[in-house]
Amino acid sequence: MAIKQPTSNGYAILWTAYQFQRQFGRPWGNDVCVSAMNGDWDANATNVLCVRYAQSGQRIDVMLDQKNSANIRINWMVVWQ
């Protein structure tokens, strides 16, 4: 999936909580693990640091090591118990 940092602030939204539930058929929970990586280093040399759940925004974000306004391709994997 190609995503973009909103206002170049060091994170990009993977899914809202609603989008996550629609895509995976279950709500976000503490038993969910999301792994993510930069899928195209040549297009955007940004490191993916981690994935977080932002409770206040009801979204799942990928955290990045730099701020920029270019698209970044994210390869991801979701697992749960």
C-alpha positions in Angstrom: 0.0 0.0 0.0 1.3 3.5 -0.8 0.7 6.1 1.9 1.7 9.6 2.6 2.5 11.4 5.8 -0.2 13.9 6.7 1.5 17.3 7.0 4.9 15.6 7.0 4.8 14.9 10.7 6.7 11.6 11.0 3.8 9.1 10.8 1.4 7.8 8.2 -2.0 6.3 8.7 -2.3 2.6 7.7 -6.0 2.2 8.7 -8.6 3.9 10.9 -10.1 1.5 13.5 -13.2 1.3 11.2 -11.1 0.4 8.1 -9.2 -2.2 10.1 -12.4 -3.9 11.3 -13.8 -3.9 7.7 -10.6 -5.3 6.2 -9.9 -8.0 8.8 -13.4 -8.8 10.2 -12.5 -8.1 13.8 -11.8 -5.0 15.9 -8.4 -3.8 16.9 -7.3 -5.3 20.2 -4.2 -5.9 22.4 -3.7 -9.3 20.8 -3.1 -7.8 17.4 0.5 -7.4 16.0 1.3 -5.4 12.9 4.7 -5.6 11.3 5.6 -3.0 8.6 8.5 -2.2 6.4 9.5 0.2 3.5 8.6 -1.7 0.4 10.5 0.5 -2.1 13.7 2.1 -0.7 14.6 3.5 -4.1 11.5 5.6 -4.2 11.6 6.9 -0.7 14.6 6.2 1.6 12.6 6.4 4.9 13.0 3.8 7.7 9.8 2.4 9.3 10.4 2.5 13.1 7.3 0.8 14.4 3.5 0.6 14.2 1.3 2.2 16.9 -2.4 2.3 17.7 -3.4 6.0 18.4 -6.3 5.7 20.8 -7.2 9.4 20.5 -7.5 9.3 16.7 -8.8 5.7 16.5 -6.2 4.8 13.9 -3.2 2.5 13.3 -0.1 4.5 12.3 3.3 3.5 10.9 6.0 5.6 12.5 8.8 6.9 10.3 12.4 8.1 11.0 12.0 11.3 9.1 9.5 13.8 8.0 8.8 14.2 4.2 5.9 14.7 1.9 6.7 11.9 -0.6 4.6 8.7 -0.9 6.1 5.6 0.8 5.2 2.1 -0.1 4.5 0.0 3.0 4.6 -3.8 3.1 2.7 -5.0 6.2 1.6 -8.2 8.0 -1.1 -8.5 10.6 -1.3 -11.4 13.1 -3.4 -12.1 16.2 -4.1 -15.0 18.5 
